[in-house]
Amino acid sequence: MGHIHRPRRGSLAFSPRKRAKSETPRISSWPTSDEPGLLGFAGYKAGMTHVMMIDDMPNSPTAGMTVSVPVTIIETPPLRVVAVRGYEDTTYGLKAAGEVWASELDDDLNKVIRIPASSGQEVSVLEEKPLSDVRLIVATQPSLVSGVPKKKPELMEMGVGGMDVSSKLEYAASVLGSSISITDVFSEGELVDTIAVTKGKGTQGPVKRWGVQMQKSKHSRTGKLRHVGTLGPWHPHYVRWTVPQLGQTGYHQRTEYNKRIIKIGERGEEITPAGGIPHYGVVKNAYVLLQGSVPGPRKRLVRMRAPIRPRKVPEGTLNISYISTQSQQGV
């Protein structure tokens, strides 16, 4: 009789597969840039559609031809810059050295944190400290989005580009308390990294969670079809973490690199299909079309970051001939 053998399934790279601590993803690494400006943005995933465009990749088999490209619609209302945070370099890494909050803040921000009493200071206060990096604290404005039924904004930290700390502080002082739109940060044809929390699937067994094979009829006489065949050897006397078992599936923070911006628009109605986007509604603010799929379900917050390991893409605007607004529910 032949020996039944099958290698284990599922990548161990993301273990342990725990639930994300927050639905607002955290970014720990930012690329460097000599130009002063924000290095990221955030929006809400609305859905997907497709566009017809000329393939401008020089080495592509369809170069110069009209191709259909799937795109993800992300609604991007303006972000409010609410604070500036300075970091100093210590033996244990970067440590927050001080913050300066804007004088005029939205009332919705009280739903998230208690606004510091020292708000309204000048950014020049941070110049007295030995800073090594400067970042901005921004807040989303979900009350402007009809597809996301909430008013509580998300607070997040954004990296700032610049030659040195002084240029970063100068830019931070110029935008503190103001709103930043998507066109101030990114442009069409650029690459971005997308960071979001994936769709949660709850507790699932090893077959769905790790992709292991279901037991054969001879092995499943106990009535257990979707169990692993063994939890490991007798020695060592414990179950190793590499054994595929049931547990939390989905709702993990994931990063996808080098998503190309196909289009940036100001009027969301021009890409909203008849009858609205299912489970989302009408896009009313500025929007971004990203090539391919993006982690997370509809209405999930998606953060976009300047590419930290970019690849070469042609520069300039893309030649788009058609954007599908066909109804997705037969309207």
C-alpha positions, -999 to +999 in steps of 0.1 A: +000+000+000+013+034-009+023+058+018-001+087+020+019+119+023+009+155+020+029+185+032+014+209+057-007+238+044-009+274+052+018+300+058+033+303+093+046+338+085+017+356+102+014+333+133+000+337+158-032+345+140-049+367+167-075+393+163-063+428+155-062+451+186-078+479+167-098+483+135-076+514+128-043+499+115-010+510+129+020+518+107+054+514+123+076+521+093+076+552+070+097+558+039+120+587+036+113+617+014+131+650+008+099+668-001+080+682+029+045+667+031+023+640+044+035+604+036+001+588+039-037+591+037-068+572+048-102+564+033-131+540+035-135+510+012-167+513-009-165+484-033-150+474-067-156+480-103-135+479-135-120+503-160-109+500-196-074+516-201-044+515-223-017+492-208+013+514-204+037+489-189+065+485-215+073+448-210+037+437-207+023+412-233-006+436-238+015+468-240-004+495-259-036+475-260-069+483-242-073+460-212-099+456-184-085+464-150-103+456-117-101+486-093-112+492-057-131+524-049-119+541-017-138+572-006-114+598+008-129+628+026-103+653+039-083+646+070-080+671+098-045+677+113-052+679+150-017+676+166+020+675+160+041+649+178+079+650+182+101+620+188+136+617+203+160+589+198+167+569+230+185+537+239+152+518+235+143+534+202+121+564+194+102+579+223+075+607+222+091+639+235+061+662+232+029+671+215+013+703+203-025+703+197-045+726+175-065+753+191-098+747+172-109+710+172-141+694+162-166+684+189-167+648+175-131+644+187-144+642+223-159+609+213-124+594+210-102+612+236-102+639+261-087+669+244-056+681+263-059+713+283-026+726+267-041+727+232-033+759+212+004+761+218+029+771+192+048+744+173+080+763+182+078+747+216+091+715+201+122+731+187+137+733+222+138+695+224+164+672+208+140+657+182+149+631+157+116+627+139+083+646+136+049+631+128+013+644+125-018+632+143-047+633+120-084+625+124-109+612+098-143+628+092-167+599+089-197+623+093-191+634+057-195+598+044-230+586+039-219+550+035-203+548+069-230+552+096-209+567+124-197+600+137-167+588+159-135+597+140-104+576+138-072+591+152-039+580+136-003+590+132+011+600+098+047+603+088+061+636+075+086+640+047+114+665+047+152+670+045+156+674+083+137+679+115+134+717+111+118+714+076+094+688+090+084+712+119+080+740+095+056+720+074+037+707+104+032+743+117+018+753+083-009+726+083-018+723+120-055+727+124-063+726+087-077+699+064-057+680+039-072+664+008-060+634-012-047+655-040-023+672-016-006+639-009-009+615-039-013+619-077-025+596-104-002+568-116+017+566-083+022+535-062+009+532-026+010+505+001-024+497+016-028+487+052-062+475+066-078+449+089-091+419+069-127+406+070-133+387+102-146+351+099-147+341+136-135+308+149-128+283+121-115+247+119-081+237+105-095+228+071-106+263+064-080+281+085-050+263+073-062+244+042-054+209+054-069+179+036-100+163+049-096+128+062-101+098+040-130+075+045-108+048+062-093+073+086-126+090+095-144+060+110-148+079+142-169+105+124-143+132+124-138+143+088-124+178+093-099+171+121-061+169+118-047+134+117-023+140+145-013+167+170+024+157+168+047+130+182+050+117+217+083+136+222+083+165+229+055+161+253+036+192+241+017+203+211+039+225+189+027+258+175+033+246+140+004+221+143-026+234+123-055+239+148-088+257+150-089+293+161-095+329+150-097+334+112-096+368+097-097+403+113-059+405+110-039+436+100-024+431+066-002+452+043-003+449+005+025+466-014+026+487-046-010+493-055-012+517-084-035+547-083-056+545-114-076+577-109-083+604-083-116+621-086-134+649-067-171+639-075-180+605-062-213+605-081-194+599-114-183+564-103-213+554-083-234+528-101-271+531-106-289+522-073-257+528-053-229+504-043-244+473-026-239+475+012-224+509+010-245+535-009-234+566-028-199+580-029-202+617-022-167+628-015-134+626-033-123+591-042-094+570-053-094+540-077-066+515-067-056+487-091-066+453-077-082+444-044-076+458-010-079+440+024-111+444+044-148+444+038-168+474+027-169+505+050-135+494+065-109+521+070-080+517+046-047+535+051-025+543+022+012+549+026+039+561+002+056+529-011+084+517+012+098+493-015+086+507-048+090+492-082+093+510-115+061+522-132+057+547-161+052+583-151+023+605-161-014+602-163-032+570-174-052+567-206-086+556-193-114+552-219-142+537-197-152+534-161-180+509-154-210+524-136-233+495-145-257+486-117-245+458-095-280+449-084-301+449-116-314+485-113 
